[in-house]
Amino acid sequence: MIHILIMINAGAGGPDAIRRYEAKVVPIIHEYGGKILSAFKPLNTPPDEIHLIEFSSEEALTLYQQDSRVVELKAERERAITKTDLYISSEIINYT
């Protein structure tokens, strides 16, 4: 299991452009067994949104990233999102 924390800065289209893009890619994420565990707008911005996503493996993430539909949406993504900071981990730390 891997977890991905993504901090997203919106492009000229603002948060609405991010949401339009995400509406197209989230079903593809699900096809590869991915789940968006949380997505939120932080009180202190940037970033404009933060997402926590889970995939069953790095291979599943790679297959999602290489999916032709995701590749075809690259230009739309670049208009919607100016910057992402991405953190990937396979280790969960339980403090409880």
Secondary structure, 3 states (H helix, E strand, C coil): CEEEEEEEEECCCHHHHHHHHHHHHHHHHHHCCCEEEEEECCCCCCCCEEEEEEECCHHHHHHHHHCHHHHHCHHHHHHHEEEEEEEEECCCCCCC
